[in-house]
Amino acid sequence: MIIIYGKSNCPWCEKAKRIAETYQLKYEYKNAEEPLVLAELKLAKPDAKSIPQIWWHGRYIGGYKEFTSEIENTKSDYGQGQF
């Protein structure tokens, strides 16, 4: 499962959701505009300065750029569609 922390006015957050959908990856989007979600994010990654912030199977990935790199690495390791 992929966890994407984002905000409604963030184009990179929307792109992260779209790429997860494109590759049919299971993900949960958490709106960091909600106080409890923001507190959860700050607890998980206190030094986060930007969004989106993304975890893949419990492992912190980073932002959108790192997410797309992880997808490319996974495709080359396991073949497209084998996430």
C-alpha positions as a printed Julia matrix, in Angstrom:
83×3 Matrix{Float64}:
  0.0    0.0     0.0
  1.17   3.48   -0.84
  0.42   6.43    1.44
  0.41   9.87   -0.14
  0.2   12.92    2.14
 -0.84  15.97    0.16
 -2.94  19.11   -0.09
 -5.72  20.12   -2.44
 -3.79  22.96   -4.1
 -0.72  20.82   -4.85
 -0.2   19.83   -8.5
  2.53  17.32   -7.55
  0.12  15.6    -5.16
 -2.42  15.23   -7.96
  0.28  13.87  -10.27
  1.33  11.34   -7.61
 -2.27  10.12   -7.31
 -2.63   9.91  -11.1
  0.56   7.9   -11.52
 -0.57   5.47   -8.8
 -3.88   5.08  -10.61
 -2.17   4.69  -13.99
 -0.12   1.77  -12.67
 -3.1    0.42  -10.71
 -1.26   0.73   -7.42
 -3.24   0.61   -4.2
 -2.85   3.91   -2.41
 -4.37   5.98    0.33
 -4.42   9.74    0.0
 -4.25  11.7     3.25
 -5.17  15.37    3.18
 -2.53  17.26    5.17
 -4.91  20.23    5.38
 -6.76  18.33    8.09
 -5.19  19.04   11.5
 -5.03  15.41   12.65
 -3.5   14.28    9.36
 -0.94  17.09    9.49
 -0.04  16.07   13.05
  0.33  12.45   11.89
  2.62  13.56    9.04
  4.75  15.72   11.34
  5.12  12.79   13.73
  6.11  10.41   10.91
  8.43  12.87    9.14
  9.22  15.88   11.35
 11.7   17.36    8.88
  9.28  17.32    5.9
  9.27  20.72    4.23
  7.15  19.99    1.16
  4.39  17.81   -0.16
  3.62  15.26   -1.33
  5.29  12.98    1.18
  5.03   9.33    0.15
  5.51   5.94    1.82
  5.54   2.64   -0.1
  4.8   -0.52    1.93
  5.81   1.26    5.13
  9.09   2.59    3.71
  9.53   6.34    3.27
 10.09   7.21   -0.41
 10.11  11.03   -0.48
  8.23  13.28   -2.87
  6.87  12.97   -6.39
 10.27  12.66   -8.1
 11.38   9.86   -5.78
  8.0    8.15   -6.23
  8.36   8.05  -10.01
 11.93   6.75   -9.63
 10.68   4.0    -7.3
  8.07   2.98   -9.86
 10.7    2.83  -12.6
 13.01   0.76  -10.36
 10.18  -1.6    -9.46
  9.22  -2.05  -13.1
 12.77  -2.97  -14.07
 13.13  -5.39  -11.15
  9.79  -7.14  -11.42
  8.3   -6.25  -14.79
  5.52  -3.81  -15.56
  2.37  -4.44  -13.59
  4.11  -6.48  -10.88
  4.06  -3.96   -8.06
